[in-house]
Amino acid sequence: MANTQPKQLVICIDNEGYAVSLETRKIYIALRDTPAEKHGLLWIVDESGEDYLYPKKSFRPVALPQSVKKAVLAA
């Protein structure tokens, strides 16, 4: 999956079935993908920079000040 899609920040609220891959209460970058979202999935970028599909219900959007969001996305 190319990382050219618009990005949003989400927080993991449930890692059931993905305990090795996802940490609850951790902020992740999600790549917006309308077809995936229609199927209840999100592309989530992990620490390695790779992106994987996970259930959308496991995440909630995070609203941060623009300066903080910019810093998180640049890290």
DSSP file (Angstrom, degrees, kcal/mol; ACC not computed):
  #  RESIDUE AA STRUCTURE BP1 BP2  ACC     N-H-->O    O-->H-N    N-H-->O    O-->H-N    TCO  KAPPA ALPHA  PHI   PSI    X-CA   Y-CA   Z-CA
    1    1 A M              0   0    0      0, 0.0    50,-0.1     0, 0.0     2,-0.1   0.000 360.0 360.0 360.0 123.6    0.0    0.0    0.0
    2    2 A A    >   -     0   0    0      1,-0.1     3,-0.6     2,-0.0     2,-0.3  -0.448 360.0-135.0 -71.3 143.0    1.5    3.3   -1.0
    3    3 A N  T 3  S+     0   0    0      1,-0.2    -1,-0.1    -2,-0.1     4,-0.0  -0.140  79.3 100.9 -91.7  39.3    1.8    5.9    1.8
    4    4 A T  T 3   +     0   0    0     -2,-0.3    -1,-0.2     2,-0.1     3,-0.1   0.492  54.0 104.8 -99.7  -5.6    0.5    8.8   -0.4
    5    5 A Q  S <  S-     0   0    0     -3,-0.6    28,-0.1     1,-0.1     0, 0.0  -0.314  87.8 -84.7 -70.8 156.7   -3.0    8.7    1.1
    6    6 A P        -     0   0    0      0, 0.0    26,-2.7     0, 0.0     2,-0.3  -0.343  51.1-136.7 -57.8 144.6   -4.1   11.4    3.5
    7    7 A K  E     -A   31   0A   0     24,-0.2     2,-0.3    -3,-0.1    24,-0.2  -0.798  22.0-177.4-110.2 149.0   -3.1   10.5    7.1
    8    8 A Q  E     -A   30   0A   0     22,-2.3    22,-3.3    -2,-0.3     2,-0.4  -0.961  26.4-118.9-136.2 157.5   -5.0   10.6   10.3
    9    9 A L  E     +A   29   0A   0     53,-0.4    53,-2.5    -2,-0.3     2,-0.3  -0.830  34.6 175.4 -98.8 135.5   -4.1    9.8   13.9
   10   10 A V  E     -AB  28  61A   0     18,-2.7    18,-3.2    -2,-0.4     2,-0.4  -0.930  23.1-135.3-134.1 157.5   -6.0    7.1   15.7
   11   11 A I  E     -AB  27  60A   0     49,-2.9    49,-1.8    -2,-0.3     2,-0.5  -0.947  23.3-122.1-115.3 137.4   -5.8    5.5   19.1
   12   12 A C  E     + B   0  59A   0     14,-2.2    13,-3.2    -2,-0.4    14,-0.3  -0.649  32.9 170.1 -78.4 124.3   -6.1    1.7   19.6
   13   13 A I        +     0   0    0     45,-3.0     2,-0.3    -2,-0.5    46,-0.2   0.511  69.4  26.5-109.6  -9.8   -8.9    0.9   22.0
   14   14 A D        +     0   0    0     44,-1.3    -1,-0.3     9,-0.1     9,-0.1  -0.890  48.1 175.1-157.0 119.8   -9.0   -2.9   21.4
   15   15 A N    >   +     0   0    0     -2,-0.3     3,-3.1    -3,-0.1     7,-0.2   0.134  27.7 152.0-112.0  20.5   -6.2   -5.3   20.3
   16   16 A E  T 3  S+     0   0    0      1,-0.3    -2,-0.0     2,-0.2    42,-0.0  -0.307  77.6  10.4 -55.2 124.2   -8.2   -8.5   20.7
   17   17 A G  T 3  S+     0   0    0     -2,-0.1    -1,-0.3     1,-0.0     3,-0.1   0.294 128.0  63.0  88.0  -8.8   -6.7  -11.0   18.2
   18   18 A Y    X>  +     0   0    0     -3,-3.1     4,-3.2     1,-0.1     3,-0.9  -0.022  55.3 133.0-134.7  29.9   -3.8   -8.6   17.5
   19   19 A A  T 34 S+     0   0    0      1,-0.3    -3,-0.1     2,-0.2    -1,-0.1   0.786  76.7  50.1 -58.0 -30.5   -2.0   -8.4   20.9
   20   20 A V  T 34 S+     0   0    0      1,-0.1    -1,-0.3    -5,-0.1    -2,-0.1   0.810 120.5  34.7 -76.3 -29.6    1.4   -9.0   19.3
   21   21 A S  T <4 S+     0   0    0     -3,-0.9     2,-0.4    -6,-0.2    -2,-0.2   0.788 116.5  46.0 -96.5 -32.2    0.8   -6.3   16.6
   22   22 A L     <  -     0   0    0     -4,-3.2     2,-0.5    -7,-0.2    -1,-0.1  -0.895  60.0-152.8-121.5 144.7   -1.2   -3.6   18.4
   23   23 A E    >   -     0   0    0     -2,-0.4     3,-1.3    -9,-0.1   -11,-0.3  -0.958  25.2-123.6-112.3 129.1   -0.9   -1.9   21.8
   24   24 A T  T 3  S+     0   0    0     -2,-0.5   -11,-0.2     1,-0.2     3,-0.1  -0.390  96.1  22.9 -66.7 150.9   -4.0   -0.5   23.4
   25   25 A R  T 3  S+     0   0    0    -13,-3.2     2,-0.4     1,-0.2    -1,-0.2   0.565  95.9 126.3  67.3  13.4   -3.9    3.3   24.2
   26   26 A K    <   -     0   0    0     -3,-1.3   -14,-2.2   -14,-0.3     2,-0.4  -0.814  60.5-126.0-101.2 141.7   -1.2    3.8   21.6
   27   27 A I  E     -A   11   0A   0     -2,-0.4     2,-0.3   -16,-0.2   -16,-0.2  -0.715  32.4-178.7 -87.0 132.8   -1.5    6.4   18.8
   28   28 A Y  E     -A   10   0A   0    -18,-3.2   -18,-2.7    -2,-0.4     2,-0.5  -0.864  29.5-114.4-124.8 159.8   -1.1    5.1   15.3
   29   29 A I  E     -AC   9  45A   0     16,-0.7    16,-2.7    -2,-0.3     2,-0.4  -0.848  30.4-161.2 -92.7 129.7   -1.1    6.7   11.9
   30   30 A A  E     -AC   8  44A   0    -22,-3.3   -22,-2.3    -2,-0.5     2,-0.6  -0.934  10.4-140.7-111.9 135.9   -4.0    5.5    9.7
   31   31 A L  E     -AC   7  43A   0     12,-2.4    12,-0.9    -2,-0.4     2,-0.2  -0.844  25.6-120.7 -94.9 124.7   -4.0    5.9    6.0
   32   32 A R        +     0   0    0    -26,-2.7     2,-0.3    -2,-0.6    10,-0.1  -0.465  41.2 163.5 -69.5 130.2   -7.4    6.9    4.6
   33   33 A D     >  -     0   0    0     -2,-0.2     4,-2.6     8,-0.2     5,-0.2  -0.812  23.9-160.7-150.7 101.2   -8.7    4.4    2.1
   34   34 A T  H  > S+     0   0    0     -2,-0.3     4,-2.2     1,-0.2     5,-0.2   0.883  90.8  51.4 -56.6 -46.2  -12.4    4.6    1.3
   35   35 A P  H  > S+     0   0    0      0, 0.0     4,-0.7     0, 0.0    -1,-0.2   0.921 113.0  46.0 -59.2 -41.8  -12.8    1.0   -0.1
   36   36 A A  H >4>S+     0   0    0      1,-0.2     5,-2.2     2,-0.2     3,-1.1   0.927 111.5  51.8 -65.0 -43.1  -11.1   -0.5    3.0
   37   37 A E  H ><5S+     0   0    0     -4,-2.6     3,-1.8     1,-0.3    -1,-0.2   0.840 102.0  60.2 -63.6 -32.9  -13.2    1.7    5.3
   38   38 A K  H 3<5S+     0   0    0     -4,-2.2    -1,-0.3     1,-0.3    -2,-0.2   0.758 106.0  49.0 -64.1 -23.3  -16.4    0.5    3.6
   39   39 A H  T <<5S-     0   0    0     -3,-1.1    -1,-0.3    -4,-0.7    -2,-0.2   0.237 126.2-103.5 -98.6  11.4  -15.3   -3.0    4.6
   40   40 A G  T < 5S+     0   0    0     -3,-1.8    16,-3.0     1,-0.3    17,-0.5   0.769  82.5 122.2  76.5  26.1  -14.8   -1.9    8.2
   41   41 A L  E   < - D   0  55A   0     -5,-2.2     2,-0.4    14,-0.3    -1,-0.3  -0.858  43.9-159.4-123.3 155.7  -11.0   -1.8    7.9
   42   42 A L  E     - D   0  54A   0     12,-2.6    12,-2.3    -2,-0.3     2,-0.7  -0.985  22.8-126.3-129.6 143.2   -8.2    0.7    8.4
   43   43 A W  E     -CD  31  53A   0    -12,-0.9   -12,-2.4    -2,-0.4     2,-0.4  -0.827  34.5-167.6 -83.5 116.9   -4.6    0.8    7.0
   44   44 A I  E     -CD  30  52A   0      8,-3.2     8,-2.3    -2,-0.7     2,-0.5  -0.922  14.2-139.3-112.3 131.9   -2.5    1.2   10.2
   45   45 A V  E     -CD  29  51A   0    -16,-2.7   -16,-0.7    -2,-0.4     6,-0.2  -0.777  21.7-156.2 -90.7 127.9    1.2    2.1   10.0
   46   46 A D    >   -     0   0    0      4,-3.1     3,-1.8    -2,-0.5   -24,-0.1  -0.277  37.2 -84.0 -94.7-174.9    3.4    0.3   12.5
   47   47 A E  T 3  S+     0   0    0      1,-0.3    -1,-0.0     2,-0.1    -2,-0.0   0.759 126.3  57.7 -62.2 -26.9    6.8    1.2   14.0
   48   48 A S  T 3  S-     0   0    0      2,-0.1    -1,-0.3     1,-0.0     3,-0.1   0.578 117.7-110.2 -80.7  -8.4    8.7   -0.3   11.0
   49   49 A G  S <  S+     0   0    0     -3,-1.8     2,-0.2     1,-0.4    -2,-0.1   0.395  78.7 128.5  92.3  -2.7    6.8    2.0    8.6
   50   50 A E        -     0   0    0     -5,-0.0    -4,-3.1     1,-0.0     2,-0.4  -0.535  50.4-139.2 -82.5 152.9    4.8   -0.9    7.1
   51   51 A D  E     +D   45   0A   0     -6,-0.2     2,-0.3    -2,-0.2    -6,-0.2  -0.933  21.0 178.3-119.4 142.6    1.0   -0.6    6.9
   52   52 A Y  E     -D   44   0A   0     -8,-2.3    -8,-3.2    -2,-0.4     2,-0.4  -0.947  31.7-106.1-137.7 154.0   -1.5   -3.4    7.6
   53   53 A L  E     +D   43   0A   0     -2,-0.3   -10,-0.2   -10,-0.2   -12,-0.0  -0.682  41.4 168.6 -83.9 133.3   -5.2   -3.7    7.6
   54   54 A Y  E     -D   42   0A   0    -12,-2.3   -12,-2.6    -2,-0.4     2,-0.1  -0.938  45.7 -79.0-136.6 159.5   -7.0   -3.9   11.0
   55   55 A P  E >   -D   41   0A   0      0, 0.0     3,-1.7     0, 0.0   -14,-0.3  -0.399  33.3-140.2 -61.7 130.2  -10.6   -3.7   12.1
   56   56 A K  G >  S+     0   0    0    -16,-3.0     3,-1.9     1,-0.3   -15,-0.2   0.817  98.7  68.7 -59.5 -32.4  -11.8   -0.1   12.1
   57   57 A K  G 3  S+     0   0    0    -17,-0.5    -1,-0.3     1,-0.3   -16,-0.1   0.650  87.9  67.1 -64.6 -14.4  -13.7   -0.8   15.3
   58   58 A S  G <  S+     0   0    0     -3,-1.7   -45,-3.0   -45,-0.1   -44,-1.3   0.469 101.2  55.0 -83.4  -1.9  -10.4   -1.2   17.2
   59   59 A F  E <   -B   12   0A   0     -3,-1.9   -47,-0.2   -47,-0.3   -49,-0.0  -0.905  58.7-161.1-133.8 156.6   -9.5    2.5   16.8
   60   60 A R  E     -B   11   0A   0    -49,-1.8   -49,-2.9    -2,-0.3    -3,-0.0  -0.989  35.3-102.9-132.9 143.6  -10.9    5.9   17.5
   61   61 A P  E     -B   10   0A   0      0, 0.0     2,-0.5     0, 0.0   -51,-0.3  -0.309  31.6-143.2 -63.1 149.6   -9.8    9.2   15.8
   62   62 A V        -     0   0    0    -53,-2.5     2,-0.6     2,-0.0   -53,-0.4  -0.971   4.2-153.4-117.8 128.1   -7.5   11.4   17.9
   63   63 A A        +     0   0    0     -2,-0.5     3,-0.0     6,-0.0   -53,-0.0  -0.907  25.4 166.0-102.5 116.9   -7.8   15.2   17.8
   64   64 A L        -     0   0    0     -2,-0.6   -55,-0.0     1,-0.0    -2,-0.0  -0.886  46.1 -85.5-124.4 155.9   -4.5   17.0   18.6
   65   65 A P    >>  -     0   0    0      0, 0.0     4,-2.7     0, 0.0     3,-0.5  -0.311  46.5-112.2 -56.0 147.9   -3.4   20.6   18.1
   66   66 A Q  H 3> S+     0   0    0      1,-0.2     4,-2.6     2,-0.2     5,-0.2   0.852 116.5  53.5 -55.4 -39.7   -2.0   21.0   14.6
   67   67 A S  H 3> S+     0   0    0      2,-0.2     4,-1.8     1,-0.2    -1,-0.2   0.886 111.9  44.9 -65.1 -37.9    1.6   21.6   15.9
   68   68 A V  H <> S+     0   0    0     -3,-0.5     4,-2.6     2,-0.2    -2,-0.2   0.925 113.0  50.4 -70.7 -44.5    1.5   18.3   17.9
   69   69 A K  H  X S+     0   0    0     -4,-2.7     4,-2.6     1,-0.2     5,-0.2   0.916 110.1  50.9 -59.2 -43.2   -0.1   16.4   15.0
   70   70 A K  H  X S+     0   0    0     -4,-2.6     4,-1.6    -5,-0.2    -1,-0.2   0.906 111.0  48.5 -61.2 -42.4    2.6   17.7   12.6
   71   71 A A  H  X S+     0   0    0     -4,-1.8     4,-1.1     2,-0.2    -2,-0.2   0.903 111.8  48.8 -65.2 -42.1    5.4   16.6   15.1
   72   72 A V  H  < S+     0   0    0     -4,-2.6     3,-0.4     1,-0.2    -2,-0.2   0.920 112.3  48.0 -64.8 -43.7    3.8   13.1   15.5
   73   73 A L  H  < S+     0   0    0     -4,-2.6    -1,-0.2     1,-0.2    -2,-0.2   0.796 111.7  50.9 -68.3 -27.6    3.5   12.6   11.7
   74   74 A A  H  <        0   0    0     -4,-1.6    -1,-0.2     1,-0.2    -2,-0.2   0.699 360.0 360.0 -81.5 -19.6    7.1   13.8   11.2
   75   75 A A     <        0   0    0     -4,-1.1    -1,-0.2    -3,-0.4    -2,-0.1   0.498 360.0 360.0 -71.3 360.0    8.6   11.4   13.8
